Amino acid sequence: MCHIVCLGVLCADVIVKPVDKFPDKGKLNLVDKLELHTGGCATNAAIDLAKLGIKPAIIGKVGDDGFGNFLRSTLEKEGVDVGGLKLSKNDSTSASVVLSGSDGERTFLHCLGSNAQFQETDIDFSIIKNTKILFVAGSLLMPKFDGQQTANTLRKAQEMGVYTALDTAWDSTGRWMRAIKPCLPYLDLFMPSIEEAEMISGKSDVNDMADVFIDLGAKLVVIKMGEKGCFIKKPDGTAYTIPAYLDVEAVDTTGAGDAFAAGFITGILKGWDLERCGKFANAVGAHCVMAVGASSGIKSLDEIMAFIKERE
């Protein structure tokens, strides 16, 4: 039995570094590195969880192509159960070109590919029934599944006694609250980034953002704030701001939010209090940014705990 099912976006990331300016049209710029990495919120979270000693399974869709084979084989090698992966004969595997600047910040060019075709009928609910947590990773990047289909899936999971969690991706189509609102009553944990939370809620204050989501049914809200750490709020009004670890060199921020989510969920699985979950999640996110690629920098649970202890 797996501890958690990561359902959502799988993607191959072609990381180009450093890109501090774009070449003029028809011109060429030289870069130091061009590398192929696993990517996509569900992929990243599943691999990170496996590195932290959690047993993950993944549900999603890939194409019958080189990128899809790369994702499947890498996930298997990292210890992720890929029995829930669907193979699309008609769509290419989702892929991103990640343009990473010298400061570690990145810009994306993304092809939705097979993620755009993923829907509720692709899900083997027997996999979800036999897990502890369902984590929908990368909501708002699966146009057929986003919104009501996601809500249906979360509701079914809760009816099976499974803890539900969801995080979001940037929605370039502008659906935001329309897609998220149906899901909130069926969420035990909602984890948007602060930028996404602002767009979904229409609020500018992090406390007000959390209140919007709680009022619409979320049982716990965790807002990822990057170098400012994270904000956690419960329906009873209890709130925490957990500072980030800033004494690390940010090489590449790709996957930092997914690493944070994996860290927080690890804490939930282990029954930790919320402050400890937030602190651990921040530490996992800090390790992510210290290496190129979404999951390359993630260490074992013991190593992350030692990192935290050294800074207490």
C-alpha positions, -999 to 999 in steps of 0.1 A, spaced: 0 0 0 13 35 -9 11 63 17 0 89 -8 -13 93 -44 0 123 -63 -25 130 -91 -19 156 -117 6 172 -139 35 153 -154 60 171 -175 95 169 -190 116 200 -182 143 212 -206 163 235 -184 183 262 -200 208 282 -178 216 310 -175 191 331 -195 193 367 -184 181 382 -217 164 369 -248 183 370 -281 170 394 -307 148 379 -333 168 357 -357 199 359 -334 216 334 -311 227 336 -275 251 310 -259 241 293 -226 262 272 -202 238 243 -197 208 226 -214 196 197 -194 166 173 -194 148 168 -160 116 154 -147 90 181 -140 54 187 -134 38 192 -100 28 155 -95 61 142 -108 81 165 -86 61 159 -55 61 121 -59 99 119 -64 105 143 -34 82 122 -12 100 91 -22 134 107 -13 119 116 21 110 80 28 73 81 19 58 55 -4 41 74 -33 20 64 -63 12 87 -92 -19 91 -114 -17 111 -146 -13 109 -184 18 108 -206 23 105 -244 38 74 -262 70 92 -269 106 98 -256 96 123 -229 69 99 -216 93 70 -215 118 92 -197 92 102 -170 79 67 -165 114 51 -162 127 79 -139 97 77 -116 101 39 -113 138 43 -106 130 67 -78 106 43 -62 72 58 -73 44 34 -82 34 42 -118 5 18 -121 -19 47 -123 -2 63 -154 -23 64 -185 -7 63 -220 -21 85 -247 -15 74 -283 -28 107 -296 -11 134 -275 25 142 -268 38 143 -233 36 176 -217 69 195 -217 84 228 -206 114 249 -216 126 264 -183 147 295 -188 166 299 -156 183 333 -148 216 338 -129 195 347 -99 177 314 -99 144 328 -110 128 311 -140 105 317 -169 85 289 -186 74 280 -221 49 252 -217 31 227 -239 0 212 -222 1 181 -243 -13 150 -226 -21 169 -193 -48 188 -213 -65 155 -221 -64 140 -185 -99 136 -170 -118 118 -143 -123 87 -164 -86 82 -165 -85 76 -127 -82 41 -112 -101 48 -79 -89 15 -64 -55 31 -61 -69 61 -42 -90 38 -20 -59 21 -7 -39 52 3 -39 77 31 -37 110 12 -48 121 -22 -27 151 -34 -40 169 -65 -8 185 -78 -9 213 -104 -46 221 -105 -54 247 -132 -31 231 -157 -55 203 -166 -83 220 -185 -106 189 -188 -101 178 -152 -100 212 -135 -131 224 -117 -160 200 -113 -142 169 -122 -115 177 -96 -142 183 -70 -159 150 -79 -126 132 -74 -119 149 -41 -154 141 -28 -151 105 -37 -117 103 -20 -131 118 12 -160 94 11 -134 66 11 -119 81 42 -88 95 23 -73 129 34 -74 153 5 -49 180 -5 -45 203 -35 -21 229 -48 -24 251 -78 -4 262 -108 -5 296 -126 -36 298 -147 -29 316 -179 -65 311 -190 -78 332 -161 -104 307 -147 -89 310 -111 -118 310 -86 -143 294 -111 -121 263 -112 -111 262 -75 -144 271 -58 -161 237 -64 -131 219 -49 -128 238 -16 -156 221 3 -138 187 -3 -103 199 7 -86 190 40 -55 210 29 -53 238 2 -18 249 -7 -16 277 -33 14 301 -37 8 336 -26 6 348 -62 -20 322 -71 -39 328 -38 -42 365 -46 -55 358 -81 -80 332 -68 -93 351 -38 -91 387 -52 -74 397 -19 -40 413 -13 -35 404 24 -25 368 31 -48 365 61 -78 377 40 -68 352 13 -69 323 37 -102 335 51 -118 334 17 -107 298 12 -118 287 47 -152 304 43 -157 284 11 -149 251 29 -112 244 31 -103 228 64 -67 240 64 -50 267 42 -12 269 37 0 297 15 35 293 1 54 326 2 88 318 -13 116 336 5 91 349 31 83 313 42 47 302 46 14 312 62 -8 286 78 -44 291 89 -71 269 105 -109 276 105 -108 284 142 -86 315 134 -53 300 146 -26 312 122 12 309 119 38 325 98 69 303 94 100 321 81 120 306 53 156 295 55 175 323 38 211 311 44 212 290 13 223 299 -22 194 298 -47 208 281 -79 174 271 -94 139 276 -80 122 251 -103 101 228 -82 105 247 -49 67 249 -44 63 211 -51 92 204 -27 75 225 0 42 206 -6 60 172 -3 76 184 30 43 196 44 25 164 35 53 143 50 46 161 83 9 155 80 15 118 74 38 117 105 12 134 127 34 165 134 19 198 146 14 225 120 43 246 129 67 217 126 51 208 93 57 243 80 93 244 93 101 211 76 84 221 44 104 253 43 136 232 48 127 208 19 120 238 -3 154 253 6 171 221 -4 153 222 -37 167 256 -48 203 246 -40 205 224 -71 195 225 -108 163 206 -115 131 201 -96 141 172 -74 179 170 -76 186 188 -43 161 169 -21 178 149 7 166 122 31 143 130 60 172 126 84 194 150 65 166 176 63 160 172 101 198 177 107 197 209 85 168 222 107 185 213 140 217 231 129 197 263 126 177 262 158 
